[in-house]
């Protein structure tokens, strides 16, 4: 049985005769349905976030497995976590069928290689998280990876656009986003790909928040290694505390350029060493460290400045 993404969309059969604007309107109308479809799987996605946080706190790793568009989106999500959240290398690892070469060009047969998927998953350990991404729900590379992941005791999840995905048998958590037929039949870089991007964005961002790599809605796990980043860090520190530029700069200097201890030292009124130790003792969370130090956050500091 064909996946929903392979079905012909009855509303776009004449799309090749449309004007450019009407083509874009048709594509946009389909795109508008994706967020609602993703919202339907949020309870299961929340379970996966909780399991991933538990695994990472215990020293585990999150692994993505995908081919084609799915694999490229996985690589993108994993790659963005380090510059965005200062996530350690190897915390989230993307396995794209065919490797780096396949990012820019199609490589024949790699997505159909079950054994290649198995070998890619040999790196997993018990308690790790293995997330397979396949719009059709039947990609052999992903099947091999999830099958092997289960054998080694990893938690497995499947992100797909097919509610009847064949690979669901390998998944502890099924995230089947009902995006339906594509505007161009079988072109899963459209709605199915957009859904996968939203799922990955939401998953990894929620995991980073839960791991304490934000304070309020600010990205505070940043190290100022150049002039641009130092300026960004100073802006975040002033936004979070209401301090002026000189106060923020002094706190940052005392914390050797590290934003989180500088932030906590200002919020709690402690020195940078005490702040750094408190953050370490509370799994990197500024909010929990602040509570442990008896700090109070003013409404002005917690809310955006005008």
C-alpha positions, -999 to +999 in steps of 0.1 A: +000+000+000+014+035-010+022+060+017-002+090+019+026+112+005+025+091-027-012+097-033-022+123-059-036+155-045-070+162-060-067+200-055-035+206-074-039+186-106-038+217-127-009+234-108+013+233-139-011+257-157-012+282-128+005+316-127+035+319-105+014+336-078-013+309-079+014+282-077+027+299-046-008+303-031-015+266-036+018+256-020+012+280+009-023+267+015-009+232+019+020+244+041-006+261+064-019+226+073+014+213+086+015+230+121-019+217+129-009+182+119+022+184+141+002+196+170-016+162+171+016+144+180+028+167+207+018+145+236+040+117+222+067+142+213+067+153+249+073+117+260+103+116+237+116+149+251+114+135+287+132+103+277+159+122+259+165+146+288+167+116+312+191+098+288+214+129+283+216+136+320+227+100+325+255+105+299+236+091+269+234+104+233+206+112+209+210+097+174+190+107+143+188+084+113+175+094+079+180+093+041+175+120+015+155+150+027+149+134+061+186+128+066+195+163+055+171+178+080+185+156+107+221+168+099+209+204+100+192+201+134+222+184+150+246+209+135+227+239+148+227+229+184+264+238+191+263+274+179+228+279+193+231+263+227+268+256+231+258+219+231+288+196+235+300+178+204+284+143+202+254+151+224+231+148+193+245+128+163+229+127+128+235+096+106+226+104+070+225+074+046+255+079+023+274+102+046+285+138+038+287+131+000+249+124+000+241+158+014+247+174-019+239+147-044+218+115-045+238+083-040+221+052-054+208+025-031+221+038+002+186+044+015+176+009+006+205-006+025+192-023+057+226-035+068+241+000+064+215+013+088+224-015+113+261-007+111+254+030+117+235+021+148+264+000+162+276+031+180+245+032+202+246+022+239+218+010+262+197+040+272+206+061+242+178+076+220+175+066+184+151+086+162+144+074+127+130+099+101+112+086+070+082+102+053+071+070+038+077+050+070+094+022+052+130+033+044+153+002+048+182+022+061+161+036+089+146+001+095+181-014+100+191+014+123+160+012+146+161-026+146+198-025+158+190+003+183+164-019+199+188-048+201+213-027+221+187-014+245+182+021+231+149+039+231+135+042+196+112+067+179+099+071+144+090+104+127+069+098+096+041+111+075+025+077+073+002+066+101+004+030+088+042+031+087+058-004+083+086+007+106+063+014+135+071-021+148+106-009+156+095+022+174+088+027+211+073+061+202+055+067+169+053+103+157+030+100+126+023+135+113-008+133+090+004+157+063-015+138+035-008+140-002+018+165-014+010+193-038+035+175-061+029+138-058+056+122-038+077+153-033+083+148+004+106+178+006+073+198+008+048+192+036+064+160+050+098+176+051+083+208+068+067+186+094+099+168+101+117+202+105+090+214+129+092+181+149+130+183+151+131+220+159+106+215+187+122+183+200+158+196+202+148+231+215+126+216+243+154+192+252+179+222+254+154+242+276+149+212+299+187+208+302+190+244+315+206+259+284+182+289+286+171+312+313+135+326+308+133+327+270+169+338+265+197+316+251+223+319+279+246+290+273+269+311+251+307+317+255+319+350+241+348+339+219+348+368+195+337+404+193+303+396+177+295+370+204+307+393+232+283+420+220+255+395+219+263+382+254+264+417+268+229+424+253+215+391+267+230+399+301+216+434+302+182+421+289+181+395+317+192+417+346+183+453+337+220+462+342+238+489+323+266+482+299+294+487+324+278+465+351+272+438+326+308+440+312+323+439+347+302+408+356+312+391+324+349+398+329+347+384+365+332+352+350+359+348+323+335+356+295+309+329+305+274+342+304+256+318+328+278+324+359+279+361+351+241+361+349+236+342+381+262+363+400+241+394+391+207+378+398+218+363+432+243+388+443+272+363+446+307+361+431+313+342+398+329+312+415+299+306+437+276+311+408+296+286+386+295+260+414+258+264+419+251+260+382+272+229+381+254+215+411+220+220+394+227+204+360+234+237+343+201+253+352+203+290+361+167+290+374+173+261+398+207+274+409+191+308+416+164+292+437+190+273+457+208+306+465+176+322+476+176+347+447+146+366+437+140+377+401+123+410+397+095+414+372+115+439+354+144+415+349+122+386+338+103+406+312+115+421+280+127+457+281+108+483+261 
